[in-house]
């Protein structure tokens, strides 16, 4: 689990995401959005199974707060 999570988000950098987004065709962007559609729910379910409902809620809310501040 830890290894997969480390690889999934190892080089996450919003500047790189923005640069990549700028190069996508509308069709490719739609395909990426479709691939991402279920990821937040999957992460919430993963966290719920791992740390329980209350801790999952805390973690997800904190993640949203941080993302909003850094957006």
C-alpha positions as CSV (number, residue, x, y, z in Angstrom):
1,X,0.0,0.0,0.0
2,X,2.6,2.5,1.1
3,X,4.7,1.8,-2.0
4,X,1.8,2.3,-4.4
5,X,0.8,5.6,-2.7
6,X,4.3,6.8,-2.8
7,X,4.6,6.1,-6.5
8,X,1.1,7.5,-7.3
9,X,1.9,10.9,-5.8
10,X,5.7,11.0,-5.7
11,X,6.2,13.9,-8.1
12,X,2.9,15.7,-7.7
13,X,3.5,19.3,-8.6
14,X,0.7,21.7,-9.5
15,X,2.9,23.6,-11.9
16,X,3.6,20.4,-13.9
17,X,-0.1,19.6,-13.9
18,X,-0.9,23.1,-15.3
19,X,1.7,22.8,-17.9
20,X,0.5,19.3,-19.0
21,X,-3.1,20.5,-19.0
22,X,-2.2,23.3,-21.4
23,X,-0.9,20.8,-23.9
24,X,-4.0,18.5,-23.9
25,X,-6.5,18.5,-26.7
26,X,-10.1,18.9,-25.5
27,X,-10.6,15.2,-26.3
28,X,-7.5,14.2,-24.2
29,X,-8.6,16.4,-21.4
30,X,-12.1,14.8,-21.4
31,X,-10.5,11.4,-21.3
32,X,-8.3,12.4,-18.3
33,X,-11.3,13.8,-16.5
34,X,-13.2,10.6,-17.1
35,X,-10.3,8.5,-15.7
36,X,-10.3,10.7,-12.6
37,X,-14.0,10.7,-12.0
38,X,-14.0,7.8,-9.4
39,X,-10.6,8.5,-7.8
40,X,-11.8,10.8,-5.0
41,X,-14.5,8.2,-4.0
42,X,-11.9,5.4,-4.2
43,X,-9.5,7.4,-2.0
44,X,-12.3,8.0,0.6
45,X,-13.2,4.3,0.6
46,X,-9.6,3.3,0.9
47,X,-9.1,5.7,3.9
48,X,-12.4,4.6,5.5
49,X,-11.2,1.0,5.4
50,X,-7.8,1.8,6.7
51,X,-8.4,4.4,9.4
52,X,-12.2,4.4,9.9
53,X,-15.0,6.8,9.0
54,X,-14.2,9.7,11.3
55,X,-10.5,9.9,10.5
56,X,-11.3,9.6,6.8
57,X,-13.6,12.5,7.1
58,X,-11.0,14.6,8.9
59,X,-8.4,13.7,6.3
60,X,-10.6,14.5,3.3
61,X,-11.8,17.8,4.7
62,X,-8.3,18.8,5.5
63,X,-7.2,17.9,2.0
64,X,-10.0,20.0,0.5
65,X,-9.0,23.0,2.7
66,X,-5.4,22.7,1.6
67,X,-6.2,22.4,-2.0
68,X,-8.5,25.4,-1.9
69,X,-5.8,27.5,-0.2
70,X,-3.2,26.5,-2.7
71,X,-5.4,26.8,-5.8
